[in-house]
């Protein structure tokens, strides 16, 4: 939805997920399952520290903003994710 000032215009369109729901579900599962398994096996702190790609997805930790773009948008101080987890 987007605002036009006085009214709300609703936009509708097909998404790629809805055009191939079964295939996209398998693809999403294949991509996210390793992260879920790592969380279950090692806990959040160790799973994040063991995988730099996983660590890059951390946005906020213990009240500290650990994702630079989010910190810039919110006008907050950026804290390195590894340092936030160590605190």
KABELVEN-V433414 format. One record per run of one state. SS is the DSSP state (helix for helix, strand for strand, loop for the rest). FROM is the first residue (numbers start at 1). TO is the last residue. If there is no record, write none. Layout:
ss | from | to
SS | FROM | TO
SS | FROM | TO
This chain:
ss | from | to
loop | 1 | 1
strand | 2 | 3
loop | 4 | 7
strand | 8 | 9
loop | 10 | 15
helix | 16 | 19
loop | 20 | 20
helix | 21 | 50
loop | 51 | 51
helix | 52 | 55
loop | 56 | 59
strand | 60 | 61
loop | 62 | 63
strand | 64 | 65
loop | 66 | 67
helix | 68 | 74
loop | 75 | 77
strand | 78 | 78
loop | 79 | 80
helix | 81 | 86
loop | 87 | 87
